Amino acid sequence: MLTALAIRDVVLIERLDLGFGPGLTVLTGETGAGKSILLDSLGLALGARAEAGLVRAGAAQASVTACFAPPAGHPVAVLLGEGGIAAEPGEDIVLRRVVGGDGRSRAFVNDQPVGVALLRRIGAALVEVQGQHEQMGLADPASHAALLDAFGVPPPLRAEVAAAWAAWRGARDALGRAREAIAAARRDEEWLTHAVSELAGLAPQPGEEEALAGERQRLQQAERRAEAIAAAAAELSPGSHGRDRRNPGPGAALRAAARALQRLIPTTPRGEGAREAAPAPGNPVDPALAALERAEEALAEAETLLSRLAAEAESDPRRLEQAEERLFALRAAARKHAVAVAELPGLLDTLSARLAALQTGEAEVAALETAAAAARTRYEAAAGALSAARAAAARKLDRAVGRELPPLRLEKARFHVEATPLAEADWGPGGADAVRFLIATNPGQELGSLARVASGGELSRLMLALKVVLAAGSPVPTLVFDEVDAGIGGATAASVGERLARVAEGVQVLVVTHSPQVAARGAAHLRVAKASAAGRTATLVEALDPAARREEIARMLAGETVTQAARAAAAELLGAG
């Protein structure tokens, strides 16, 4: 319900803070006092059109803040979630609107900036306004089916229709997807056959690209290592590796050098009968010969080590060639199908499934067609039961509203609930009916929509009659009636007040009234008046205590001069209320 309303610099209101409680709150005051300004201000907070004329003269901007305490589980929580507005369960909802002097406005919900469209949707979920010149809620045909269902249709039946619709829609969607898949497969059958055959022959495996790339790198490194070892060995033994035989290599050079130096070694006779001469001791070439001998030994060791490394080196050119061919084939297939190599196995599965669908698709489509037909039959049965229940509820609602019309001086009016079949394209989770509330206010008049047939006062009273009957089914926690008693008095006004009080037992009701009979029914009473000071006029609102309330109702009864008789009549009305 609406708990507080703060108005700043709107027309004649400079600063006004109002609190509201449950039940029926009446607003009274002389014509022109500013009651409409209050409703305009509330409408501004609810998302109504903003105009520069609403800003009080001399003020830079106008603002209105409305605070609401919605009941637990109220649908407004869904709207807040859709708008990304954080709100804890049980937390108040604060709507604020600021209008500049140029007519531009800003909207806020819980101090978070929002668009006016969202503000209007949230406002419509919290407040319903029925007035002489504007009707919201019941006048909208889009709400009539839900109101009729809440009035007289069992909730399980509505839930069954919604579930049947969801099942049918799911079956239709599945059938549509299957038909599209088989049609696409037929169009691409030749290409699919070739692609599946090609990919199946390639047989890509998950993770294969990484494994091949790693093996390729390892084999390339091993080949480079073997080539380096062979080159080193060839340098040491060129003749044995087919190198230029004119270059005998370091081994032969060392041996030739040693032989050349040995010719420089002087010899001494061994004596008579000796076959060789012995080298002379202390020969200066001995160190060089020893060095050459060591070099030969080192060279022989190097050749041995290189031979061992060559034997140990892993060099398999054929295996490297095979790895590269496989890797390049995978990458070429991936480029051809515009996917990553890692996606090739999945692509093969997908294309194989599409190709297989040509063989199994017909049977699948036939099964889905059967399922969709069965789901449609279930929906039609459930929607038919809902239609029958709505027809019964419509007759019941016709009678219930008809009983409320005569006391509201609408005894000549006829109210009728029309439920007509929808075209199949318009069927939905709410059933297969279009529901409209129709009215004829005069004998012989054709039934028509509420907003077009009834006058302002008639429509307001008709809305009241509907609210009396449908109050339990409406999720809107706050109702506002603007001069619902216009053009009536006496017993009719008393009937209006009595019905407003009945509606207020279930929801919060605010009513702007000129009728003392209606005002006497209020649980709270606000008086709107104008006051002038320092050459300026302002609208003021005062919450009345019992004594002031009796005086206000007496004024409404007597007019400008309040008599004791009027005060007594006011006390009687208050006692009766």
Buried (B, 14 or more C-beta within 10 A) or exposed (E): BBBBBBBBBBBBBBEBEBEBEBBBBBBBBBEEBBBBBBBBBBBBBBBBEBEEEBBBEEEEBBBBBBBBBBEEEBEBBEBBEEBEBEBEEEEEBBBBBBBBEEEEBBBBBBEBEBEBEBBBBBBBBBBBBBBBEBBBBBBBBEBBBBBBBBBBBEEEBBEBBBBBBEBBBEBBEBBEEBBEBBEEBEEBEEEBEEBBEBBEEBEBEEEBBEBBBEBBEEBEEBBEBBEEBBEBBBBBBBBEEEBEEEEBBBBEBBEEBBEEBEEEEEEEEEEEEEEEEEBEEEBEBEEBBEEBEEBBEEBEEBBEEBBEBBEEBEBEEEBBEBBBEBBEBBBEBBEEBEEEBBBBBEBBEEBBEBBEBBEEBEEBBEEBBEBBEEBBEBBBEBBEBBBEBBBEBBEBBBEBBBEBBBBBBBEEBBBBBBBEEBEEEEBEBBBBBBBBBBBBBEEEEEBBEBBEBBEBBBBBBBBBBBBBBBBEBBBBBBBBBBBBBBBBBEEBBBBBBBBBBBBBEBBBBBBBBBBBBBBBBBBBBBBBBBEEEEEEEBBBBEEBEEEEBBBBBBBBBBEEEBEEEBBEBBBEBBEEB
